[in-house]
Amino acid sequence: MTPHPDRDLFKQRLSCRLGELVSPFSGSAFRFIDPRYSETTDLFAGKGSLFANGRWLAKGTQFATYTSLEPETALAESLAANRYFGFPDSNSTPIVLVTAEAHLERVVDLRDGKVR
């Protein structure tokens, strides 16, 4: 994974304003998992990011778990990942929807246009 050329500038700008951009969040977080490769204790542990690149993080940089606020978005994300690599939808199963109740103190909410 090649970092974006403006990555360091973005990190600098974000760190200077992080205090005014964060807010708390409480709610449900959804994701689809493949039960063949998922232990119950690890469903939201974020360990996969230590072994593979993600859309937003380079492999091995930190723990991360991709979740959605709606189950439909979680399904779309799961299918999109497999479609990206050319796998047919029939190879995308079995998958299981899991939910966690999240209570987070500091979130950068990119749904908010003023934050973006």
C-alpha positions as CSV (number, residue, x, y, z in Angstrom):
1,M,0.0,0.0,0.0
2,T,1.4,3.4,-1.0
3,P,0.5,6.3,1.3
4,H,-1.2,9.3,-0.3
5,P,1.4,12.0,-1.1
6,D,-0.4,14.5,1.2
7,R,-0.7,12.0,4.1
8,D,1.7,13.8,6.4
9,L,0.1,17.2,5.7
10,F,-3.3,15.7,6.4
11,K,-2.1,14.2,9.7
12,Q,-0.6,17.5,10.8
13,R,-3.8,19.5,10.0
14,L,-6.0,16.9,11.7
15,S,-3.9,16.7,14.8
16,C,-4.0,20.5,15.2
17,R,-7.8,20.5,15.1
18,L,-8.7,17.1,16.6
19,G,-10.1,18.6,19.8
20,E,-12.7,20.5,17.9
21,L,-13.6,17.7,15.6
22,V,-14.3,14.9,18.0
23,S,-17.6,14.0,19.6
24,P,-19.0,11.1,21.6
25,F,-21.0,8.3,19.9
26,S,-23.3,5.6,21.3
27,G,-25.2,3.2,19.1
28,S,-25.1,-0.1,17.3
29,A,-22.2,-1.1,15.0
30,F,-22.8,-3.8,12.4
31,R,-20.5,-6.0,10.4
32,F,-20.6,-9.2,8.5
33,I,-18.1,-11.9,9.4
34,D,-17.1,-15.2,7.9
35,P,-17.7,-17.8,10.7
36,R,-15.0,-20.0,9.3
37,Y,-12.3,-17.5,10.2
38,S,-13.9,-15.7,13.2
39,E,-13.7,-16.5,16.9
40,T,-16.5,-15.1,19.1
41,T,-14.0,-13.2,21.2
42,D,-12.4,-11.6,18.2
43,L,-15.4,-10.3,16.3
44,F,-14.5,-6.7,17.0
45,A,-10.9,-7.0,18.0
46,G,-9.5,-5.5,14.8
47,K,-6.7,-8.0,14.5
48,G,-7.2,-8.5,10.8
49,S,-5.7,-5.1,10.1
50,L,-2.4,-6.4,11.4
51,F,-2.2,-8.9,8.6
52,A,-3.8,-7.2,5.6
53,N,-4.1,-3.7,4.1
54,G,-7.5,-2.1,4.5
55,R,-9.1,0.8,2.6
56,W,-8.0,3.4,5.1
57,L,-5.0,1.7,7.0
58,A,-1.8,0.1,6.0
59,K,-1.2,-3.4,7.2
60,G,0.3,-3.6,10.7
61,T,-0.2,0.0,11.6
62,Q,-2.9,-0.4,14.2
63,F,-6.0,-2.4,15.2
64,A,-9.1,-1.5,13.3
65,T,-12.6,-2.9,12.8
66,Y,-14.7,-1.7,9.9
67,T,-18.3,-1.4,10.9
68,S,-21.5,0.3,9.7
69,L,-24.4,2.1,11.3
70,E,-26.9,0.1,9.2
71,P,-26.8,-3.6,8.4
72,E,-27.5,-2.9,4.7
73,T,-24.3,-0.9,4.5
74,A,-22.4,-3.7,6.2
75,L,-23.7,-6.2,3.6
76,A,-22.8,-3.9,0.7
77,E,-19.3,-3.5,2.1
78,S,-18.8,-7.2,2.5
79,L,-20.0,-7.9,-1.1
80,A,-18.0,-5.0,-2.5
81,A,-14.8,-6.4,-1.1
82,N,-15.3,-9.7,-2.7
83,R,-16.5,-8.2,-6.0
84,Y,-13.4,-6.0,-6.1
85,F,-11.3,-9.2,-6.3
86,G,-13.6,-10.7,-8.9
87,F,-15.3,-13.3,-6.7
88,P,-18.9,-14.1,-7.5
89,D,-21.5,-13.3,-4.9
90,S,-22.1,-17.1,-4.3
91,N,-18.5,-17.3,-3.0
92,S,-19.2,-14.5,-0.5
93,T,-21.1,-16.9,1.8
94,P,-21.4,-18.0,4.5
95,I,-21.5,-14.7,6.3
96,V,-23.1,-13.8,9.6
97,L,-24.3,-10.4,10.7
98,V,-22.9,-9.4,14.1
99,T,-23.7,-6.3,16.2
100,A,-21.9,-4.5,19.0
101,E,-23.2,-1.7,21.1
102,A,-20.6,1.0,21.0
103,H,-20.0,3.7,23.5
104,L,-17.1,5.8,22.3
105,E,-15.8,9.0,23.8
106,R,-13.9,10.4,20.8
107,V,-15.1,10.0,17.2
108,V,-14.4,12.0,14.1
109,D,-17.9,11.9,12.5
110,L,-17.2,12.2,8.8
111,R,-21.0,12.2,8.1
112,D,-21.0,15.8,9.2
113,G,-20.2,18.0,6.2
114,K,-18.6,20.7,8.5
115,V,-16.1,18.1,9.8
116,R,-15.3,16.9,6.3
